[in-house]
Amino acid sequence: MTDTLTAPAPRSAESATVYDPLWNGERIIPRRIVIETIFGCNAACGMCVINHPTSRKKGIMPLDKFKHLIDRLAKYSASVEMLDLFGLGEPVIDPHLAERISYVKASGFRNTAISTNAHLLSEERAVDLLKAGVDTVIFSIDGFSKEVHEAVRARTKYERVVKNCVNMIRLRDSRGYETRFVVRFVRQPSNEHEWDDYYRFWRGVISLDKRDLLIRYDVHNWSNQIDNTTTRADWRDPIIEVAPCHHIFEKIVILANGAVALCFEDILEAQFRFGNAFEDDPIDIFNSARFNKIRKLHTAGKRCNLNICSGCMVLCNEPRRVVVSDLASSQLLPMSSG
């Protein structure tokens, strides 16, 4: 098995059309659907905006509305490469999570994913998720020591997190489930010195031949919504800043209250008010004139005319992403911003 350091992660050939400067409003079916099943979290991470002031109320997406949403989206399942059941919150808090995964799988979607801080990931919850058929589980672990991890992901316990993650991986291995695990490290000044030890430990726990991944991202600023002292000062790239952002072409983000956001950076408020997926077809919202107006700004090289895009460092960070994977593996990677 060979370790591969890939930056950015591989993207399938059909995605190339989203960068076409001649794009003129043709209907787009997103490659990825993000559904935030819960807005709320047990942790208090400094690099996250979940506890920033917002008009949104914390809560769980009602199961009946979730199923209605999946029913609406099912006709597009053949075109959707990944369906993420996480947003601004901790999915494991959701008591309906395993049932949601089962429903999504029964509706014809492939590659379901969740992202978890793993503090609440008991063996019982892990078994439920494995039985439900979750395809990818992202473990958010941001240190190799108790002091560093708990400083980054406040209100979680490092030993408990590591134990829960290792246990779920071993349950997968011993019981023959096909779930892929992604161990993710958000690099920032407080933890970057632990990466080498972190890499050696988790590289020995995951199984690359089972398509597991080890990923390192640089912390981002949520489009200037968090303290920039935790991020790199030299992140701007003049070439990238005039390029269209692939996220607004490839991914639809649906919040727990049904609102459709522009992207993950817009997830706190969904400030553009594109529409509500509980009320209208989410793909119609994704292709609305209001959404396409922003895409046209991007393809014209003017995305920085928008404050949210001008202050966003996600695209500039992507070339610095490190992915440790099997050379023979080429798959769409789950994304998580927090």
Solvent accessible surface area in square Angstrom, and as a share of the most:
residue,aa,sasa,rsa
1,M,133,0.59
2,T,72,0.42
3,D,54,0.28
4,T,29,0.17
5,L,127,0.63
6,T,34,0.20
7,A,55,0.43
8,P,55,0.34
9,A,8,0.06
10,P,54,0.34
11,R,81,0.29
12,S,43,0.28
13,A,93,0.72
14,E,104,0.47
15,S,5,0.03
16,A,68,0.53
17,T,97,0.56
18,V,16,0.09
19,Y,77,0.29
20,D,57,0.30
21,P,103,0.65
22,L,149,0.74
23,W,26,0.09
24,N,112,0.58
25,G,26,0.25
26,E,101,0.45
27,R,132,0.48
28,I,22,0.11
29,I,55,0.28
30,P,0,0.00
31,R,19,0.07
32,R,13,0.05
33,I,0,0.00
34,V,0,0.00
35,I,0,0.00
36,E,0,0.00
37,T,0,0.00
38,I,10,0.05
39,F,2,0.01
40,G,10,0.10
41,C,42,0.25
42,N,31,0.16
43,A,1,0.01
44,A,31,0.24
45,C,17,0.10
46,G,66,0.63
47,M,7,0.03
48,C,25,0.15
49,V,0,0.00
50,I,6,0.03
51,N,94,0.48
52,H,59,0.26
53,P,128,0.81
54,T,42,0.24
55,S,91,0.59
56,R,23,0.08
57,K,184,0.78
58,K,103,0.44
59,G,33,0.31
60,I,68,0.35
61,M,0,0.00
62,P,61,0.38
63,L,35,0.17
64,D,103,0.53
65,K,91,0.39
66,F,0,0.00
67,K,54,0.23
68,H,91,0.41
69,L,1,0.00
70,I,0,0.00
71,D,80,0.41
72,R,66,0.24
73,L,0,0.00
74,A,31,0.24
75,K,147,0.62
76,Y,28,0.11
77,S,18,0.11
78,A,91,0.70
79,S,57,0.37
80,V,1,0.00
81,E,22,0.10
82,M,2,0.01
83,L,0,0.00
84,D,0,0.00
85,L,0,0.00
86,F,5,0.02
87,G,14,0.13
88,L,4,0.02
89,G,20,0.19
90,E,4,0.02
91,P,1,0.01
92,V,8,0.04
93,I,63,0.32
94,D,0,0.00
95,P,89,0.56
96,H,66,0.30
97,L,0,0.00
98,A,21,0.16
99,E,79,0.36
100,R,0,0.00
101,I,0,0.00
102,S,50,0.32
103,Y,62,0.24
104,V,0,0.00
105,K,69,0.29
106,A,93,0.72
107,S,29,0.19
108,G,48,0.46
109,F,6,0.02
110,R,111,0.41
111,N,53,0.27
112,T,1,0.00
113,A,0,0.00
114,I,0,0.00
115,S,12,0.07
116,T,2,0.01
117,N,6,0.03
118,A,0,0.00
119,H,20,0.09
120,L,61,0.30
121,L,1,0.01
122,S,50,0.32
123,E,90,0.41
124,E,129,0.58
125,R,45,0.16
126,A,1,0.01
127,V,20,0.11
128,D,54,0.28
129,L,0,0.00
130,L,4,0.02
131,K,139,0.59
132,A,16,0.12
133,G,28,0.27
134,V,2,0.01
135,D,34,0.18
136,T,3,0.02
137,V,0,0.00
138,I,3,0.01
139,F,0,0.00
140,S,4,0.02
141,I,0,0.00
142,D,0,0.00
143,G,0,0.00
144,F,70,0.29
145,S,29,0.18
146,K,81,0.34
147,E,127,0.57
148,V,22,0.12
149,H,0,0.00
150,E,36,0.16
151,A,76,0.59
152,V,8,0.05
153,R,12,0.04
154,A,34,0.27
155,R,150,0.55
156,T,3,0.02
157,K,109,0.46
158,Y,27,0.10
159,E,99,0.45
160,R,113,0.41
161,V,0,0.00
162,V,24,0.14
163,K,148,0.63
164,N,21,0.11
165,C,0,0.00
166,V,18,0.10
167,N,47,0.24
168,M,0,0.00
169,I,3,0.01
170,R,163,0.60
171,L,14,0.07
172,R,2,0.01
173,D,60,0.31
174,S,91,0.58
175,R,126,0.46
176,G,60,0.58
177,Y,57,0.22
178,E,152,0.68
179,T,4,0.02
180,R,5,0.02
181,F,0,0.00
182,V,1,0.01
183,V,0,0.00
184,R,3,0.01
185,F,0,0.00
186,V,10,0.05
187,R,58,0.21
188,Q,17,0.08
189,P,82,0.52
190,S,60,0.38
191,N,0,0.00
192,E,90,0.40
193,H,131,0.58
194,E,18,0.08
195,W,30,0.11
196,D,85,0.44
197,D,61,0.32
198,Y,0,0.00
199,Y,55,0.21
200,R,150,0.55
201,F,74,0.31
202,W,0,0.00
203,R,61,0.22
204,G,68,0.65
205,V,34,0.20
206,I,9,0.05
207,S,25,0.16
208,L,5,0.03
209,D,100,0.52
210,K,83,0.35
211,R,100,0.36
212,D,0,0.00
213,L,1,0.00
214,L,0,0.00
215,I,1,0.01
216,R,33,0.12
217,Y,30,0.12
218,D,10,0.05
219,V,7,0.04
220,H,16,0.07
221,N,0,0.00
222,W,2,0.01
223,S,13,0.08
224,N,83,0.43
225,Q,61,0.27
226,I,18,0.09
227,D,89,0.46
228,N,76,0.39
229,T,109,0.64
230,T,46,0.27
231,T,15,0.09
232,R,69,0.25
233,A,109,0.85
234,D,98,0.51
235,W,19,0.07
236,R,116,0.42
237,D,45,0.23
238,P,107,0.68
239,I,137,0.70
240,I,36,0.18
241,E,30,0.13
242,V,88,0.51
243,A,38,0.29
244,P,25,0.16
245,C,17,0.10
246,H,13,0.06
247,H,15,0.07
248,I,2,0.01
249,F,2,0.01
250,E,11,0.05
251,K,8,0.03
252,I,1,0.00
253,V,0,0.00
254,I,0,0.00
255,L,0,0.00
256,A,11,0.08
257,N,73,0.38
258,G,0,0.00
259,A,21,0.16
260,V,1,0.01
261,A,0,0.00
262,L,1,0.00
263,C,18,0.11
264,F,11,0.04
265,E,7,0.03
266,D,3,0.02
267,I,0,0.00
268,L,13,0.07
269,E,51,0.23
270,A,2,0.02
271,Q,98,0.44
272,F,27,0.11
273,R,156,0.57
274,F,20,0.08
275,G,28,0.27
276,N,34,0.18
277,A,0,0.00
278,F,36,0.15
279,E,123,0.55
280,D,75,0.39
281,D,28,0.15
282,P,0,0.00
283,I,0,0.00
284,D,71,0.37
285,I,10,0.05
286,F,0,0.00
287,N,22,0.11
288,S,31,0.20
289,A,89,0.69
290,R,133,0.49
291,F,0,0.00
292,N,15,0.08
293,K,143,0.61
294,I,10,0.05
295,R,0,0.00
296,K,92,0.39
297,L,46,0.23
298,H,2,0.01
299,T,27,0.16
300,A,64,0.50
301,G,29,0.27
302,K,107,0.45
303,R,8,0.03
304,C,47,0.28
305,N,105,0.54
306,L,32,0.16
307,N,140,0.72
308,I,16,0.08
309,C,12,0.07
310,S,31,0.20
311,G,3,0.03
312,C,20,0.12
313,M,1,0.00
314,V,24,0.14
315,L,18,0.09
316,C,3,0.02
317,N,12,0.06
318,E,17,0.08
319,P,63,0.40
320,R,75,0.27
321,R,8,0.03
322,V,22,0.13
323,V,3,0.02
324,V,0,0.00
325,S,9,0.06
326,D,26,0.14
327,L,116,0.58
328,A,94,0.73
329,S,24,0.16
330,S,95,0.61
331,Q,40,0.18
332,L,30,0.15
333,L,7,0.04
334,P,2,0.01
335,M,30,0.13
336,S,16,0.11
337,S,23,0.15
338,G,22,0.21
